[in-house]
Structures are given as structure tokens and as C-alpha cells.
Amino acid sequence: EEATTEEASSKVAEDHSGLEAFIDSTREDARELYQKEQYKESIEKYTLLLDEYDCPDDVRAVLLGNRAAALMMLNAYEAAGWDCAEAIKCIPDNDLLLSSLSSECGPTLKAKLFVRMGRAYVRLGFVHEGLKAYNEAVEIIAAALDLIPTFSEGDPDVMYLNQIKLDADTGRTEIIRFNEYTQSIQDCGIKKPEDAASNYRRKNLSALSHINASLEISPASATLQETKISVLAAVNRWRELHLYCESIAVETVKFDGVFVKGLENRNKLKNVPVAIHLKVGVKESKLSSKAVSEAILRIPECLQKTYLRSLRLEERSHQVLTAASTLKEFVSAFLPSKQYTTYMWLDLEIQKIKRTNKMKESADNSFRNGNYVKAVDQYTKCFAIDTDGSQSTGNSTVGGRLNAVLHCNRAAAYMVLSRYREAISDCSAALRVHPQYMKALLRRCRCYVRLKRYDEAQPEYERYIGMVEKARRSENPDSAFEGSACAFDGPAKVRSEDLKAAREELKDVIYAKINEKRSAAAEAAEKSRREWYNSTFSQSSKPKTAEQRRNDWYNQQGDSSRRWDSFNGKGANRKASGEQRKESQPRPESRRRGEMPQQEPSVGPSSKCHYEVLGISKTASEAEVKKAYKRAALKYHPDKNKGDEAGDMFRRVKEAYDVLKSPEGKRNYDRESRWNRTY
């Protein structure tokens, strides 16, 4: 019996020794996997030891703490915090009185676990619980150093303990910053997520910067995530909204397949299948329909409705329909109690998607078929679908790619109907949603030209051309979309023929502005001349004689001017001066001071000037002169006009064109006309 007992004891000892060796070996393997950043495999090793073997409490505390570190690296903060709390329970309080400062037991291990737990709580947004954990760690370290004064400051264990204290202090500093950001968010008028909908846009944008700063400290805070989504929706930044939701979903893929056995009750994505198409590292903007269907199941329930709406407003119709159908099937299978309560909105959202697609397609077909009035009406109805018909005017402020495209398309229909002011309003609305929407910008330019608003058209064309040229010079053309609510039809997408056409149109605008200024100046001069003529030669009074006009002129000069004829025609040198004047043969264009011209300009056989013959203004360009000549020549050509005066008029038209067709001839004629003008 004694031999049998000894054999049994020996066997137990051997088994225990073998178990310890196996645990140590597995721990070492798990540690190596952690160092290689193979966190899932490391967690599997730790879970195997914790679930399959009855480890001592001190060993169990270390295993739980190490698994918590691996879970933290996968952003599984809830499970990490739970592991730290369980590990702390495995360390008896009397361990704090031991003389050892090893990181595998005693106060060092417990302080480290509290710091790790505090960090997990802060990442989840539970800053109050995190602060308590950090304070516990600091107190444990202070007590340990007081009870064991024999250790020197240079001892590695003491240095490690001080490093843990430094981590705790850093964590407490983070909490102070987090509280400051939270206070700033509240100062912007947002105390809870739903406050963003009724807040001012400027305050929402200010709050958004503080929310982003807070999320750097607490990226897994459900309250902060919901608040950010609410603010983004309030300021109509739907592209950024759906990208953020998809980034949340991608983060959950990191810990897919980890929550098994003892961790199964810590899985917050229970019944959600392992992701196949949604992968870490894939840009959220390029997710496939299947990946979006997996993403909708991985974001918080409070964000799912807004996420689907953002997909619809960003014209990701196929993806949003697939995702909505997947969510509906999941709710029916695993959440039947919520199907007719929490998820009543789901069927309404699916109907909105289908109605929007159908109405937009009908409007596009009407435009293609030339029914522009009907197209305008259908585009307007499209705006009202998102808000259940509350916006009957169609001047949507919801934003998103869908609304920008609807505004731009309706503007095209307005342009065909020559309703350019409405088209400008729609293009401006599209550009408020997407400032780099090149098609809308070019259409607004052309509307300004149609309305002859050249001063507004020119800077718009220059902006359009400048944006395209800058994008073509840039190494990263997509950088133009940074901070933009949308990312489509940007400067880099403009075709060469469109850019060439815009440059030609800009030249036409510049020429039109010059001609407009010339015409305005000519009209102003003509108006001034007529006003002077009417005031000087009033039809209500008898016309003044040449002597009266001459006397009026002298009276306007003042007393210091010498009269033209001081001797009143009776001076001694009258004859001599007259003969001298006769012999001197003055130039035809010169005249005596004070005389009014007495002859018409030499413009041909007609009493009308050449400009009147051609029917153009004096500021007409060469092209306008040529165009007017062709029109008048065609009208009065003897072969086409059998009137009595047709031949004479044709000759006068030809003479006028011969004089005005060249800039030099035109200048000579204008100069002669100024000297020989008849008043």
C-alpha cells in the first residue's frame, strides 16, 4: 500500500511537473507570437491554457493580463478590460507585502494590470472608471516602494515600477484633456447627440474638431461615435459620414474569430458571421456591395439608419439596397423582437431608395427625349423623397452627391428652356454641396454669358481653367477633394476638349466685355452730345445766327480773351490782313477761332455718314463692319432689289465699306468727321 501510494504521488508530481513545463512552453510561444504581431494566434494560445488547464492563481493572473494586452492591440477593449479585472481578482492582497518586485507577481503585476485596465476603459470612453484604475495603480506603487525601502533607485524592478507609474500619470493627463474637449463640445451647444440637428452650422463645425480630438483618446466611445455621426449629418457631410461608419466596421474585423470558448460571452457581435469581403487595409471608399452588407452588421445599432441614408445620398444605390436587405434578414433571424419596434424605419428606407432611383431615371429619360418641362418637374419631386415631401420647392439643403447631381441636371433642363436665372440658382446649390463640381461650374459660366453678365462670367471661367490646370500639375489630383463633402467630377476628370472649349469661351467673354464698354462709352457720348444740342438749339426758340453763337462763345471765355474782330470790320489793316489770309491758303481743316463748321464730312453722295449707311455704331469692330456690309449689300444688290433707290444705296454701301473696312481708313474718317461735324 505504501509503495502504491508513493507511486501515485510520484505520478502526480510527474504530471504536475509536465503540466508546468507545458504551460511555460505555451506561454513562451504565445509571447513570441505577440512580439511578431500575430495577436489572434497569441490569444488562441492564452485561451487554450485558461480554458483547458487548471492553472494556479498567480499563473492565471499573468495569462489573463497577457491576453488583455493582445486584445488591446486588436481594439477589443471591452474584453481586455474584463480580462484585467479577472486577473486582479487572482492576486491576493497579501501579495503586496512580499519583498519581490517581479513583474510576474505582487504589486508590480497588479499595478500593471490596473494601468492596462484604465487604458482600456479610457479607449471605450469610460473616463471615470479609467481614472479610478489609474489612481489604484499609483497608490499600489507608492505603498510598495514605502514597504520595501531596501531597493535602490537603480534596481531594474524599481525602474520598471516607476515606468508603470509614469504610464498611469500619462493616462491621467489624457483624461484631463478628454474632459476639456468634452466641455468644449458642450460649449458649442451639443450636450447629447440629438442636439446637433437643431444647432447652428458654425457651432457644429467647431464642435466637430473637438469631437475628433476626443476620439483620438477614446476611439471606441459609443457616445462620441454617435455624436460625430449626428454632427456630420447636420452639416451634410455624407461622404465623410459613411466613410467613418465603414472605418468602425473595418476595425471590428481585426478581432474576428477571437471570441471563442471563454471569450464567447464578451463578443459584442454575436451571430454576426466572420467577414469575407470586408478586409482590413482596403479603402472604405472602394468597398463592394458584399463588403457593405458585412459592414452594416458591424456598426452600432444607433448608426445603421444614418449610414444607409448616407449611402443613398451618395448615389451608392446598389450597395444600399443590398445592405438594407442583408440587415432586414439578420433582424428577422436573430432579433425578431426588434423587427417591429427598433427597426420599423428599415422598410421605409428601402422604399425611399427604390422611389429615388425610379424618379431620377424617369427624369433623365424625359430630358433625353426633349421633354424638358416634365424633366424639371420630376427632378423637383426627387428632392422631396428624402424628407417625405416636406420640401415642395425642390431647393434642397440636405446635401450629398445625389442632391448635387439633381441640381446640376435640373439646371441643364432650365438652360434649354432659356430660364437662365433658375439654372444659375441650381448650379450654385450644386456647388455649395460640392465646390469642385466642374460640370456645374461650367454651366453656371455659360448661364452668365447668356444673360450678358460678363463681369461674373470671366472670373468663373478663370477659376474653372485654373482648377483644371492645377490638378494636371499635381502629383496627387485627388488632393483637391480633401475636406470636400463629395469626391466626383473633380478638376482631374475634365476632358481636354472641355478645357479647350472653356478657354475659347473665356476669350469670347473678354471680347464681349470690351465691346460692351465701347458701346456704353459711345452711347454716353452720344447722349451727352444730344443733351448739349437740345439745350443749345432748343426747338421752342428761334435758331441763333452765326453772330449770336459767336458772341455767346466770347461771353463764355471771360473778359481776358481778345475778340476775333476788335475793330468790328473797320480796322486799318483789315484789307491787308484779308489779303494775307487769302495768299496764305490755310489748310482745309483749319478754321478761324470761334467759327462753327459750315460743311459736312466728305462721306460720299449721301447726306448720311458711313456708319448710318451701314447701320452700325462708331465703336463697331472690323468683324461687325464686315458683317453689316454683307447684310446691306445683300439687301440693296440690284439683282435682288428692284427698287428705284437700290442702285444708289448699293453704291453708297460699297463706298462706306471701302472707307471703314481698315482701321487706318476708319481713324482718318473719324478725324475728318470730328472737324467737319454739322451741329
C-alpha positions in Angstrom: 0.0 0.0 0.0 2.8 2.3 0.9 4.5 1.5 -2.4 1.3 2.1 -4.3 0.8 5.5 -2.6 4.4 6.5 -3.3 3.9 5.6 -7.0 0.7 7.6 -7.2 2.3 10.6 -5.6 5.3 10.3 -7.9 3.0 10.1 -10.9 1.1 13.2 -9.8 4.4 15.0 -9.3 5.5 14.0 -12.7 2.1 15.1 -14.2 2.3 18.4 -12.3 5.9 18.9 -13.5 4.9 18.1 -17.0 1.9 20.5 -16.8 4.1 23.3 -15.6 6.5 22.6 -18.4 3.7 22.6 -21.0 2.2 25.8 -19.6 5.6 27.5 -19.7 6.2 26.4 -23.2 2.8 27.5 -24.4 3.3 30.9 -22.7 6.6 31.4 -24.4 5.0 30.5 -27.8 2.2 33.0 -27.1 4.7 35.7 -26.1 6.7 35.1 -29.3 3.5 35.4 -31.4 2.7 38.6 -29.7 6.1 40.1 -30.5 5.6 39.1 -34.1 2.3 41.0 -34.1 0.3 37.8 -34.6 -2.2 38.8 -32.0 -5.0 36.4 -32.9 -2.7 33.3 -32.7 -1.3 34.6 -29.4 -4.8 35.0 -28.0 -5.7 31.4 -29.1 -2.7 30.1 -27.1 -3.6 32.0 -24.0 -7.3 31.0 -24.3 -6.2 27.3 -24.6 -4.3 27.5 -21.3 -7.0 29.4 -19.5 -9.9 27.2 -20.6 -8.3 23.7 -20.7 -6.0 23.7 -17.7 -6.4 24.5 -14.0 -3.6 27.0 -13.6 -2.6 28.4 -10.3 -3.9 31.9 -9.5 -0.6 33.6 -9.9 -0.1 32.0 -13.3 -3.7 32.7 -14.3 -3.3 36.4 -13.5 -0.3 36.6 -15.8 -2.1 34.7 -18.6 -5.2 37.0 -18.4 -3.0 40.1 -18.3 -1.1 39.0 -21.4 -4.2 38.1 -23.3 -5.6 41.5 -22.4 -2.6 43.1 -24.0 -3.1 41.2 -27.2 -6.8 42.1 -27.2 -5.9 45.7 -26.8 -3.8 45.5 -29.9 -6.9 44.3 -31.8 -9.0 47.1 -30.4 -11.2 44.6 -28.4 -11.2 47.0 -25.4 -14.2 45.6 -23.6 -12.8 42.1 -23.5 -9.4 43.4 -22.5 -10.8 45.4 -19.6 -12.7 42.3 -18.5 -9.5 40.2 -18.6 -7.7 42.7 -16.5 -10.4 42.8 -13.9 -10.4 39.0 -13.6 -6.6 38.9 -13.4 -6.6 41.4 -10.5 -9.0 39.2 -8.6 -6.5 36.4 -8.8 -3.8 38.4 -7.0 -4.3 38.2 -3.2 -3.9 41.4 -1.2 -1.2 39.9 0.9 1.0 39.7 -2.1 1.5 43.4 -1.9 3.6 42.8 1.3 6.1 40.5 -0.4 9.6 41.6 -0.8 9.7 40.7 -4.5 9.0 43.3 -7.2 8.9 40.8 -10.1 6.7 41.8 -13.0 5.1 38.3 -12.8 3.5 38.7 -9.4 2.9 41.1 -6.5 2.4 44.8 -6.6 4.2 45.3 -9.9 1.8 42.9 -11.7 -1.2 44.3 -10.0 -0.2 47.9 -10.8 0.4 47.0 -14.4 -3.0 45.4 -14.7 -4.7 48.4 -13.3 -2.9 50.7 -15.8 -3.9 48.4 -18.6 -7.5 48.2 -17.4 -7.6 52.0 -17.1 -6.3 52.4 -20.7 -9.0 50.0 -21.9 -11.7 52.0 -20.1 -10.5 55.3 -21.5 -10.4 53.9 -25.1 -14.1 53.0 -24.5 -14.9 56.5 -23.2 -15.4 55.4 -19.6 -13.0 58.0 -18.3 -14.4 57.9 -14.7 -13.6 54.2 -14.4 -10.3 54.7 -16.1 -9.3 57.4 -13.7 -10.1 55.2 -10.8 -7.9 52.4 -12.2 -5.0 54.8 -12.8 -5.3 56.1 -9.2 -5.3 52.5 -7.8 -2.1 51.8 -9.7 -0.4 54.9 -8.4 -1.4 54.0 -4.8 -0.2 50.4 -5.1 3.2 51.6 -6.4 3.6 54.2 -3.7 2.7 51.6 -1.0 5.1 49.0 -2.5 8.0 51.5 -2.6 7.3 52.5 1.0 7.2 49.0 2.3 10.4 47.9 0.6 12.9 50.6 1.2 15.9 48.3 0.7 15.7 48.5 -3.1 17.8 51.2 -4.7 16.6 53.6 -7.4 18.8 51.9 -10.0 17.3 48.5 -9.4 15.7 47.2 -12.7 12.5 46.2 -10.8 12.2 49.7 -9.2 12.8 51.3 -12.6 10.1 49.1 -14.1 7.7 50.1 -11.3 8.4 53.8 -11.9 7.7 53.2 -15.6 4.3 51.9 -14.7 3.7 54.9 -12.6 4.7 57.2 -15.5 2.2 55.3 -17.7 -0.5 55.9 -15.1 0.3 59.6 -14.9 0.2 59.9 -18.7 -3.2 58.2 -18.6 -4.5 60.7 -16.1 -3.2 63.6 -18.2 -5.1 62.1 -21.2 -8.3 62.1 -19.1 -7.8 65.8 -18.2 -7.5 66.6 -22.0 -10.6 64.5 -22.7 -12.6 66.3 -20.1 -11.5 69.7 -21.7 -12.6 68.5 -25.1 -15.9 67.3 -23.7 -16.5 70.7 -22.1 -15.7 72.4 -25.4 -18.2 70.2 -27.2 -20.9 71.2 -24.7 -19.9 74.9 -25.0 -20.7 74.5 -28.7 -24.3 73.6 -27.8 -24.0 69.8 -28.0 -24.7 68.0 -24.7 -26.2 64.9 -26.4 -26.0 63.6 -30.0 -29.5 64.7 -31.0 -28.6 68.4 -30.2 -26.6 68.7 -33.4 -29.7 68.6 -35.6 -31.0 72.0 -34.2 -27.6 73.6 -33.7 -26.0 76.3 -35.8 -23.8 75.1 -38.6 -20.8 77.2 -37.4 -21.1 75.7 -33.9 -21.4 72.2 -35.3 -18.2 72.6 -37.3 -16.4 73.9 -34.3 -17.7 71.0 -32.2 -16.6 68.5 -34.8 -12.9 69.5 -34.4 -13.2 68.8 -30.6 -15.0 65.5 -31.2 -12.2 64.4 -33.5 -9.7 65.3 -30.8 -11.7 63.3 -28.2 -11.9 60.3 -30.5 -8.1 60.2 -30.7 -8.2 59.5 -26.9 -11.4 57.3 -26.9 -11.8 55.9 -30.4 -14.3 53.2 -29.2 -16.6 55.6 -27.3 -20.1 54.8 -28.5 -21.3 58.2 -27.3 -18.6 60.0 -29.3 -19.2 57.9 -32.4 -22.9 58.7 -32.3 -22.3 62.4 -31.7 -19.9 62.6 -34.6 -22.4 60.9 -36.9 -25.1 63.4 -35.8 -22.9 66.4 -36.4 -21.8 65.1 -39.8 -25.4 64.6 -40.8 -26.3 68.1 -39.6 -23.7 69.7 -41.7 -24.5 67.5 -44.7 -21.1 65.8 -45.0 -22.5 62.5 -46.1 -19.4 61.1 -47.7 -17.3 61.6 -44.6 -20.1 60.1 -42.6 -20.4 56.8 -44.5 -16.6 56.5 -44.6 -16.4 56.9 -40.8 -19.1 54.2 -40.3 -17.2 51.9 -42.6 -14.0 52.5 -40.7 -15.7 51.5 -37.5 -16.8 48.3 -39.2 -13.3 47.6 -40.5 -11.9 47.9 -37.0 -14.1 45.0 -35.8 -12.7 42.7 -38.5 -9.4 42.7 -36.6 -10.9 40.5 -33.8 -13.0 38.2 -36.0 -12.8 34.6 -34.7 -11.2 35.6 -31.4 -14.2 35.4 -29.2 -14.5 31.6 -28.7 -14.7 29.4 -25.6 -14.2 31.5 -22.5 -14.3 34.8 -24.5 -17.6 34.0 -26.3 -19.7 35.9 -23.8 -17.7 39.0 -24.5 -18.5 39.1 -28.2 -20.5 42.2 -28.9 -21.1 41.0 -32.5 -22.9 37.8 -31.5 -24.4 35.9 -34.5 -22.5 38.2 -37.0 -20.6 35.9 -39.4 -16.9 36.3 -39.9 -16.2 38.8 -42.6 -15.1 37.5 -46.0 -15.3 40.6 -48.3 -14.7 43.3 -45.6 -10.9 43.4 -45.0 -8.5 45.5 -43.0 -6.4 47.8 -45.2 -9.0 48.1 -48.0 -10.0 51.8 -48.6 -13.5 52.3 -47.4 -14.4 54.3 -50.4 -13.9 51.3 -52.6 -16.0 48.7 -50.7 -18.0 46.3 -52.8 -21.7 45.7 -52.3 -20.9 42.5 -50.3 -18.4 44.3 -48.1 -21.0 47.0 -47.4 -23.5 44.3 -46.4 -21.0 42.9 -43.9 -20.2 46.4 -42.7 -23.9 47.3 -41.8 -24.0 44.4 -39.3 -20.8 45.6 -37.5 -21.6 49.2 -36.8 -23.6 50.2 -33.7 -27.4 49.9 -34.0 -27.8 53.6 -33.4 -25.8 54.4 -36.5 -27.3 52.0 -39.0 -30.2 54.2 -40.2 -28.0 57.2 -40.8 -25.4 55.0 -42.5 -28.0 53.7 -45.0 -29.2 57.2 -45.7 -25.7 58.5 -46.4 -25.2 55.7 -48.9 -28.4 56.7 -50.7 -27.5 60.4 -50.7 -24.1 59.4 -52.1 -25.7 57.6 -55.0 -24.5 54.1 -54.0 -27.9 52.7 -54.8 -27.0 49.1 -55.5 -24.9 48.9 -52.3 -27.5 50.4 -50.1 -30.2 48.1 -51.4 -28.0 45.1 -50.8 -27.0 46.3 -47.3 -30.6 47.1 -46.3 -31.8 43.6 -47.5 -29.0 41.9 -45.5 -29.9 43.9 -42.4 -33.5 43.0 -42.7 -32.7 39.3 -43.0 -30.4 39.5 -40.0 -33.0 41.2 -37.8 -35.7 38.7 -38.8 -33.5 35.8 -38.0 -31.8 36.9 -34.7 -33.7 40.0 -33.4 -37.3 39.2 -34.1 -38.4 41.2 -31.0 -37.0 44.4 -32.5 -38.3 43.9 -36.0 -41.5 45.9 -35.5 -40.1 48.3 -32.9 -36.5 49.4 -33.2 -36.2 48.6 -37.0 -39.6 49.9 -38.2 -37.6 52.5 -40.2 -35.9 49.9 -42.4 -38.8 49.2 -44.7 -39.4 53.0 -45.2 -35.7 53.4 -46.1 -35.9 50.6 -48.7 -38.9 52.3 -50.3 -37.1 55.7 -50.4 -34.2 54.0 -52.2 -36.5 52.5 -54.9 -38.6 55.6 -55.3 -35.5 57.8 -55.7 -33.9 55.5 -58.3 -37.2 55.3 -60.3 -37.9 59.1 -60.2 -34.4 60.1 -61.2 -34.3 57.6 -64.1 -37.7 58.9 -65.3 -36.4 62.5 -65.2 -33.2 61.6 -67.1 -35.3 59.8 -69.8 -37.6 62.9 -70.1 -34.6 65.1 -70.6 -33.1 62.8 -73.3 -36.5 62.7 -75.1 -36.7 66.5 -75.2 -39.5 66.9 -72.6 -37.7 69.5 -70.5 -40.6 70.9 -68.6 -41.5 67.4 -67.4 -37.9 66.7 -66.5 -37.8 69.8 -64.3 -40.9 68.7 -62.5 -39.6 65.2 -61.9 -36.2 66.4 -60.7 -38.1 68.7 -58.3 -40.1 65.7 -56.9 -36.9 63.8 -56.4 -35.8 66.3 -53.8 -38.9 65.7 -51.7 -38.4 62.0 -51.4 -35.7 62.2 -48.8 -37.7 64.4 -46.5 -41.1 62.7 -47.1 -42.4 65.5 -49.3 -41.8 68.3 -46.8 -39.6 70.3 -49.3 -42.0 71.0 -52.1 -39.9 73.7 -53.7 -37.1 71.4 -54.5 -34.4 73.7 -53.1 -32.8 71.0 -51.1 -30.3 71.8 -48.4 -29.7 68.1 -47.5 -26.5 67.9 -49.4 -24.8 64.8 -50.7 -23.8 63.7 -54.2 -27.4 62.8 -55.1 -28.7 66.3 -54.5 -25.7 67.9 -56.2 -26.4 65.9 -59.4 -30.1 66.6 -59.2 -29.5 70.3 -59.0 -27.0 70.2 -61.9 -29.3 68.1 -64.1 -32.3 70.4 -63.5 -30.0 73.3 -64.3 -29.4 71.7 -67.7 -33.1 71.5 -68.3 -33.6 75.1 -67.3 -30.9 76.2 -69.8 -32.6 74.5 -72.7 -35.8 76.3 -71.6 -33.8 79.6 -71.6 -34.6 80.0 -67.9 -31.0 81.0 -67.1 -31.6 82.6 -63.7 -33.2 79.4 -62.3 -30.3 77.5 -63.9 -27.8 79.7 -62.1 -29.6 79.1 -58.8 -29.4 75.3 -59.3 -25.7 75.4 -60.3 -24.9 77.5 -57.2 -26.8 75.0 -55.0 -24.8 72.1 -56.5 -21.5 74.0 -55.9 -22.5 74.6 -52.3 -22.7 70.9 -51.9 -19.6 70.1 -53.9 -17.3 73.1 -54.6 -15.2 71.1 -57.1 -18.2 70.1 -59.2 -16.8 71.1 -62.6 -19.8 70.4 -64.7 -22.0 72.7 -62.5 -19.3 75.4 -62.5 -19.1 75.4 -66.4 -22.9 75.5 -66.7 -23.1 78.5 -64.4 -20.4 80.2 -66.5 -22.5 79.7 -69.7 -25.6 81.0 -68.0 -23.9 84.2 -67.1 -22.8 84.6 -70.7 -26.4 84.0 -71.9 -27.5 86.8 -69.6 -24.6 89.0 -70.7 -23.3 89.2 -67.2 -19.7 89.2 -68.4 -18.2 90.6 -65.2 -19.4 87.5 -63.3 -18.7 85.0 -66.2 -15.0 85.9 -66.6 -13.8 85.1 -63.0 -15.8 81.9 -63.1 -14.2 80.8 -66.4 -10.8 81.7 -65.0 -11.5 79.7 -61.8 -12.6 76.7 -63.9 -9.4 76.8 -66.1 -7.2 77.4 -63.1 -8.5 74.4 -61.1 -8.1 72.1 -64.1 -4.5 73.2 -64.8 -3.6 72.9 -61.1 -5.0 69.4 -61.0 -3.0 68.4 -64.0 0.2 69.7 -62.5 -0.4 68.0 -59.2 1.2 64.6 -58.4 -1.9 63.7 -56.4 -5.0 65.0 -58.3 -7.4 63.6 -55.6 -5.9 66.0 -53.1 -8.5 68.5 -54.4 -11.2 66.6 -52.6 -9.6 67.0 -49.2 -12.1 68.5 -46.9 -14.8 68.3 -49.6 -18.2 66.9 -48.9 -18.1 65.0 -52.2 -15.5 63.4 -54.4 -16.7 63.1 -58.0 -16.4 65.1 -61.3 -13.3 66.9 -60.0 -10.8 69.0 -61.9 -8.7 66.0 -62.8 -11.7 64.4 -64.6 -12.2 67.3 -67.1 -11.5 66.3 -70.7 -9.1 68.2 -72.9 -11.8 69.2 -75.3 -13.9 70.7 -72.5 -10.9 72.7 -71.3 -10.2 73.9 -74.8 -13.8 75.0 -75.2 -13.7 76.8 -71.9 -10.6 78.7 -73.0 -12.3 79.8 -76.2 -15.4 80.8 -74.4 -13.3 82.9 -72.0 -11.8 84.8 -75.0 -15.3 85.5 -76.3 -16.3 86.8 -72.9 -13.3 89.2 -72.8 -14.0 90.5 -76.3 -17.7 90.9 -75.4 -16.7 92.9 -72.3 -14.5 95.2 -74.4 -17.2 95.8 -77.0 -19.8 96.3 -74.3 -17.6 99.0 -72.7 -17.1 100.7 -76.1 -20.8 100.7 -76.8 -21.6 102.1 -73.4 -19.0 104.8 -73.9 -20.3 105.7 -77.3 -23.9 105.8 -76.1 -22.9 108.0 -73.2 -21.0 110.3 -75.6 -24.0 110.4 -78.0 -26.4 111.1 -75.1 -24.2 113.9 -73.9 -24.0 115.4 -77.4 -27.7 115.3 -77.8 -28.3 116.9 -74.4 -25.9 119.7 -75.4 -27.5 120.1 -78.8 -31.1 120.2 -77.3 -30.1 122.7 -74.7 -28.2 124.9 -77.2 -30.6 124.6 -80.1 -33.9 124.3 -78.5 -36.8 123.8 -80.9 -39.1 126.0 -78.9 -37.0 129.1 -79.7 -35.7 130.7 -83.0 -32.4 129.3 -84.1 -29.5 131.6 -83.3 -27.5 133.3 -86.0 -23.8 132.7 -86.5 -23.0 136.1 -84.9 -25.2 135.3 -81.9 -23.4 131.9 -81.4 -20.0 133.7 -81.8 -20.9 136.3 -79.2 -22.1 133.5 -76.8 -18.8 131.8 -77.3 -16.9 135.0 -76.4 -19.0 135.6 -73.4 -18.2 132.1 -72.1 -14.4 132.9 -72.4 -14.4 135.8 -69.9 -13.1 139.4 -70.3 -9.4 138.4 -70.6 -9.9 136.9 -74.1 -9.3 139.1 -77.2 -12.2 139.5 -79.6 -11.7 137.9 -83.0 -12.7 141.2 -84.6 -11.8 144.0 -82.2 -12.3 146.7 -84.9 -15.8 145.5 -85.9 -14.7 145.2 -89.5 -13.4 148.8 -89.8 -9.7 148.5 -88.8 -6.8 150.0 -90.8 -5.2 146.6 -91.5 -8.5 144.9 -92.4 -7.6 144.7 -96.1 -4.0 143.7 -95.6 -4.8 141.0 -93.2 -7.5 139.8 -95.5 -5.1 139.7 -98.5 -2.5 138.0 -96.3 -5.1 135.4 -95.3 -6.0 134.9 -98.9 -2.4 134.4 -100.0 -1.6 132.1 -97.1 -4.1 129.5 -98.3 -4.9 127.9 -94.9 -5.4 124.1 -94.6 -8.9 122.9 -95.3 -9.3 121.6 -91.8 -8.3 124.9 -90.1 -10.8 127.5 -89.3 -11.0 130.8 -87.6 -11.4 130.9 -83.9 -15.0 131.0 -82.9 -16.4 129.9 -86.2 -18.8 126.9 -86.4 -18.1 124.5 -89.2 -20.2 125.1 -92.3 -19.7 121.8 -94.4 -20.5 118.2 -94.0 -17.8 115.5 -93.8 -16.8 114.0 -97.2 -18.6 110.7 -96.8 -20.0 110.2 -100.2 -23.0 111.2 -102.1 -25.5 110.7 -99.3 -26.3 113.2 -96.6 -25.9 110.3 -94.1 -22.5 109.3 -92.7 -20.9 106.0 -93.5 -21.9 104.5 -90.0 -25.5 105.3 -90.7 -25.4 103.8 -94.2 -24.1 100.5 -92.7 -26.4 100.8 -89.6 -23.6 100.4 -87.1 -22.1 102.3 -84.2 -18.9 104.2 -84.3 -17.3 101.7 -81.9 -18.0 98.7 -84.2 -15.2 96.2 -84.7 -13.8 95.1 -88.1 -15.9 91.9 -87.9 -19.1 93.9 -87.2 -18.3 96.3 -90.1 -17.8 93.4 -92.5 -21.0 91.7 -91.2 -23.0 94.9 -91.6 -21.6 95.4 -95.2 -22.6 91.9 -96.3 -26.1 92.3 -94.8 -26.6 95.7 -96.5 -25.1 94.7 -99.8 -27.3 91.7 -100.0 -30.3 93.9 -99.2 -29.6 96.6 -101.9 -28.0 94.5 -104.6 -29.6 95.4 -107.9 -30.1 91.7 -108.7 -32.2 91.2 -105.6 -33.7 94.6 -105.0 -35.6 96.2 -107.9 -36.4 99.5 -106.1 -35.6 102.9 -107.6 -33.0 103.8 -105.0 -31.5 100.3 -104.7 -28.6 101.0 -107.1 -27.7 104.3 -105.4 -27.9 102.7 -101.9 -25.7 99.8 -103.1 -23.1 102.3 -104.3 -23.2 104.2 -101.0 -22.9 100.9 -99.0 -19.8 99.9 -101.1 -18.2 103.4 -100.6 -18.8 103.2 -96.8 -17.3 99.8 -96.5 -14.2 100.8 -98.6 -13.6 103.6 -96.1 -14.3 101.7 -92.8 -13.0 98.3 -93.6 -9.5 99.1 -92.4 -8.5 100.6 -89.0 -6.4 103.3 -90.7 -9.3 104.3 -93.0 -11.7 104.3 -90.1 -9.4 106.5 -88.0 -9.0 109.1 -90.9 -12.7 109.2 -91.4 -13.4 109.7 -87.7 -10.9 112.5 -87.5 -12.3 114.3 -90.6 -15.8 113.9 -89.2 -14.9 115.5 -85.9 -13.5 118.6 -87.7 -16.4 118.9 -90.2 -19.3 117.9 -87.9 -22.6 119.7 -88.5 -24.5 120.8 -85.4 
